[in-house]
C-alpha cells in the first residue's frame, strides 16, 4: 500500500515537473492566445478532485476517451465566453469517444454551482479550491485547457479562450478520438 502511494506520488510529481519545464518552452508565452498548441506527448499528472456533489473524481473514469480538461473561473470573462463553444463542441463530437471536464480554480462551491446552472455546463465540473491541481498541471493563466488522447497523454494545450467549435478543432479532436489508445 505504501509503495503504491509513493509510486503514484512520484509519477504525479515527475509528470508535473515535465509539464512545467517542457511545455512553456515549446511556444512563446506572448504568442496568440486562444490557439491550441501541439506538444510532445507527455504523461499527464493525476487529477483527483471532488465534483459539485462532493464525490471524488479522477481521470481513470475517462480512460480510452479523448479528454478536454478546461481550467476556468467564474470571474474570468474569457472563461465564460468560451463555454457556449465547448457545449457546441460536445454536440458536434456526438457519439465519438470524447469527454469534457471543467475544473473550477479557486472558488467556493455555491458560486460555482450558480455559474454552472446559468451557463448550462452539463459536463462534470470539479473543484480545485486551493488551485493545487491548476499549478501541478503547469497552468498559469485562465482559461487553460489540456487535450489528452485516449491513452491519457497530453497532446495539446490551449492558453486563453479557444473557439472550441471551430471546424478544424472539431476535425482534429475527431481524428484523435478515432485513434486506438496506446500503452501509457
C-alpha positions in Angstrom: 0.0 0.0 0.0 2.7 2.5 1.0 4.8 1.5 -2.1 1.8 2.1 -4.4 1.2 5.5 -2.8 4.8 6.5 -3.2 4.9 5.4 -6.8 1.7 7.3 -7.6 3.0 10.5 -5.9 6.4 10.2 -7.7 4.6 9.7 -11.0 2.4 12.8 -10.4 5.4 14.9 -9.3 7.5 13.8 -12.3 4.7 14.4 -14.8 4.0 17.9 -13.3 7.7 18.8 -13.5 7.9 17.6 -17.1 4.8 19.7 -18.0 6.2 22.8 -16.2 9.6 22.5 -17.7 8.8 21.4 -21.2 5.5 22.9 -22.2 6.1 26.6 -21.6 9.3 26.4 -23.6 7.6 24.9 -26.7 6.0 28.1 -27.8 6.2 31.8 -26.9 4.1 32.8 -23.9 3.4 36.0 -25.9 2.1 34.0 -28.8 -1.5 34.2 -30.0 -3.9 33.5 -27.2 -6.7 31.1 -27.8 -4.9 28.7 -30.1 -4.2 25.0 -29.4 -0.6 24.1 -29.5 0.6 20.5 -30.1 3.1 19.4 -27.5 5.4 16.4 -27.3 3.5 13.5 -25.9 3.7 13.8 -22.1 2.1 11.7 -19.5 -0.4 13.7 -17.6 -0.3 14.5 -13.9 -3.0 13.0 -11.8 -6.3 14.8 -11.2 -8.2 13.9 -8.1 -10.8 16.4 -7.1 -14.4 16.5 -5.8 -17.2 17.3 -8.2 -20.1 19.6 -7.3 -21.9 16.9 -5.4 -18.8 16.3 -3.3 -17.9 12.9 -4.9 -14.2 12.3 -5.6 -13.4 12.1 -9.3 -10.3 11.1 -11.2 -9.2 10.7 -14.8 -9.3 6.9 -14.8 -13.1 7.3 -15.3 -12.4 8.7 -18.8 -9.8 6.0 -19.8 -9.9 5.4 -23.6 -11.5 8.8 -24.4 -10.1 11.9 -25.8 -10.5 14.3 -22.9 -10.7 18.1 -22.8 -9.7 19.4 -19.3 -10.7 23.1 -19.1 -9.4 25.1 -16.1 -11.7 28.1 -15.5 -13.2 30.6 -13.0 -16.5 32.4 -12.9 -14.8 35.8 -12.6 -12.8 35.2 -15.8 -14.6 36.7 -18.7 -12.8 34.7 -21.4 -13.5 31.5 -19.5 -17.2 32.3 -19.5 -17.2 33.4 -23.2 -15.8 30.0 -24.3 -18.5 27.9 -22.6 -21.0 28.0 -25.5 -18.3 26.8 -27.8 -17.5 23.9 -25.5 -21.2 23.0 -25.5 -21.3 23.1 -29.3 -18.1 21.0 -29.4 -19.7 18.3 -27.2 -22.7 18.3 -29.5 -20.5 18.1 -32.7 -18.5 15.2 -31.3 -21.7 13.2 -30.9 -21.1 9.6 -30.1 -17.3 9.8 -30.6 -15.1 8.7 -27.7 -14.8 12.2 -26.2 -15.5 13.9 -22.9 -15.0 17.3 -21.2 -14.2 18.1 -17.6 -14.3 21.6 -16.3 -12.0 22.4 -13.4 -13.0 25.5 -11.4 -10.0 27.2 -9.9 -10.1 28.8 -6.5 -13.8 29.4 -6.0 -16.4 28.3 -3.5 -19.0 25.6 -4.3 -22.1 27.9 -4.2 -20.6 30.4 -6.6 -19.5 27.6 -9.0 -23.0 25.9 -8.8 -24.7 29.2 -9.7 -22.4 29.8 -12.7 -22.7 26.2 -13.9 -26.5 26.4 -13.8 -26.6 29.8 -15.5 -24.3 28.7 -18.3 -25.8 25.2 -18.7 -22.5 23.5 -18.2 -23.7 19.9 -18.5 -20.3 18.2 -18.2 -18.5 17.2 -15.0 -17.3 20.2 -13.0 -14.5 19.6 -10.5 -13.5 21.9 -7.7 -9.8 22.9 -7.3 -10.5 25.3 -4.3 -6.8 25.8 -3.4 -5.5 25.9 -7.1 -3.2 22.9 -6.3 -4.1 21.0 -9.5 -4.0 24.1 -11.6 -0.4 24.7 -10.5 0.6 21.0 -10.7 -0.5 20.9 -14.3 1.8 23.8 -15.1 -1.1 26.3 -15.8 -0.6 29.9 -15.1 -3.4 31.7 -17.0 -7.2 31.2 -17.2 -8.6 29.7 -19.1 -6.1 26.9 -19.8 -7.1 23.7 -21.4 -5.4 20.3 -22.0 -6.4 17.8 -24.6 -5.5 14.2 -23.7 -5.6 11.4 -26.1 -7.3 8.0 -25.4 -4.1 6.8 -23.7 -4.2 9.7 -21.2 -1.3 11.6 -22.7 -1.3 15.4 -23.0 -1.3 16.2 -26.8 -2.5 19.8 -27.0 -2.6 22.8 -24.7 -4.7 25.9 -25.1 -3.9 29.1 -23.2 -6.6 31.8 -23.3 -10.0 31.4 -24.8 -10.3 28.8 -27.6 -13.1 28.7 -30.2 -13.8 25.0 -29.4 -16.4 24.7 -32.1 -14.1 25.7 -35.0 -14.3 23.2 -37.8 -10.5 22.5 -37.7 -10.6 21.8 -33.9 -13.6 19.5 -34.2 -11.9 17.6 -37.1 -8.6 17.3 -35.1 -10.4 16.0 -32.0 -12.5 13.7 -34.1 -9.3 12.2 -35.7 -7.7 11.9 -32.2 -10.8 10.1 -30.9 -10.6 7.5 -33.8 -7.0 6.6 -32.8 -6.6 3.4 -30.7 -5.2 4.1 -27.2 -1.6 3.1 -26.8 0.2 1.9 -23.7 0.9 4.6 -21.2 
